[in-house]
Amino acid sequence: MKSLDPKPAEKKAEAEKKEAPAAGKCCPEEGITCCLPKEEKIDFSNVKIEPLFEECVDFETFAKSDFRAVKIEACEAVPKSKKLLKFTLNDGTDRKRTILSGIHEYYEPEELIGKTAIAIVNLPPRKMMGIDSEGMLISAVHEEDGHEGLNLLMVDDRIPAGAKLY
């Protein structure tokens, strides 16, 4: 006579089926159409970062900085510049904001369109290559194996344009 209770191995297989897919695996039979990326191990042993500032900034000075989530609506290389990209940003207001950033060595314009980045939006305009830049995009900079590395700080696209960072 066959037991009505599945074998322990069958129970385990059934439970594993119901769990979320592991990194790098797809489960089309479960209706999951998007795969999680494989976790990549990063070796930071050859990375150098700038030392922290020793001078403190008082809270009132820091609080004057207005950091916002911005949606990148357009991005293009600035003519006659090897470094500059010109960003057209949605900052949550009715007008578009233009920011220039010297990150072309690290990013191609088309890969940034549609992303959500972080900018400081209350800096005075600064002319670069004859174009007013109305803020600064925030990036993380480091040195690796004698070369500068840069990562534009990008956040989850579910964060709305104009969301304030505290």
N, C-alpha and C positions, 0 to 999 in steps of 0.2 A: 504494500500500500504506500502511495506517494504522500509525503507530508504537504500540508497546505502552506507551511511556512517556507519562504525561499531560503536557500542556503546562505550562510554568512557572506560568502564571496559575491553572490548575486546582490545581496543587500548593499554591500559596499559599492559595487559597480553602479547600482541604481542611484545611490546618494551622490556619487561623483558626477553623474550625468546632469543632476539638477544644479550643481555648483556653477558659478561663473567660469568662463573659459580662462585657462592659464595664459600668461603673457605669450603672445606669438601664435595662439591657436584660435581657429574659427570653429563655430558650431552652426553651420547652415541648417542642420536638421532641427535645431532649437530655435530657429528664427533669428539668430544673431548674424547680422550682415556686416558688422564692423569688427575688425580684429584689434586686440590690444597689441601695442608694439612690444617686441622682445626687450626685456630690461637689459640695458647696456651698462657694463661695469666701466666706470671712469677712473682712470689713474691720475690722481692729483699730486703725485710725488714730484713731478717736474714743474708744478705751477707756482708762480710767485705772485703775490698780491701786494698792493701798496700798503704801507703801514697806516694805522689809524691816526687821525689827527690828535695831537695832544691837547690843543686848545679847545675848550668847550664853547658851545653856542648856547646862549640863554634861551629859555623856552619861548619867550615873546618873539625873538628873532626867527626861530624855527617856525613858529605858528603863522608867520606872515607868508610862508611858501605855500602856494596853491598847487598841489599835485592832483591830477585828474586822469581818469581813464579816457583815452581817445581812440576813436575808430579811424583806421587808415582808409580813406576813400580813394585816394590817388597817390601815386608815388612815381617820380621820374628823375632821371639823372639831370643834373644842372649842366647846361652846355658850357664848354670850356673849363670844366672842373673835373678832376679825376676822383675827388673824394665826396663831393656833396650830392645828397639826394634831397629833392624837394617833395615834402609831404603836404597833401591837402587832408585836413583832419576834421572830423566831427567831434567837437568838444562838448556837445550837449546843449549848445546855444543855437540861435537861428543863423549864425554866420559861420562860414568855413574858416578854419585857422590854418595858416601856412607856417610850417617849421622846416628849416634846413638843418640837416645833420650830416656830418662827415663820416658816414658809415658805408659808403659804396664799396670799399674794399672787402667788406664782410657780407653784404647783402645785395641781391639784385632787386630792382624796384618791384617787379611783378610778383615776387614771392611774399611781399609784405602787404599787398592790397587785401583788405578785408580783415586784417588782424587787429587786435586790441592792444594798444601799448599804453605806457604811462608817460605823462609829460608834466613839466612844471609850466604853468600857463600865465603866471603873473610877472614874468621878466619883462623889462622894457624891450621893444623891438630892436633888433640888431641887423644892420645891413650886411649881407654877405653876397658877393658877386652881383651887387645891385638889387638884390631882393631882400625885403624885410622878413626876418625870421621872428616869429611871435611866440617864442618859448623855447623849451629844450626837451627833447626826448631823453628818457633815462636809460642808460646802458650800464652793464657790468663789464669792467675791463680787468684783464689780468695778463701776465706774461707766462708763456709756456714754451719751453725749449728755446729761449732767446727771442721769441716772436710775440708780438702783442696779439692778444685775443680779445674779442668784443662780442657781447651778446646783448641785443636790444631787449629790454625788459618787456615781455609780452605776457598778458594775463588771459584768463578764460574769456572766451568771446561772449559768454552770458552776462558779463558785466556791462551795464549800459554806458554809452558815451556820456561823459560829464560826471560820472560817479567820483566823489571826492575821496581821496586817501587820507587817512589819519594815522 
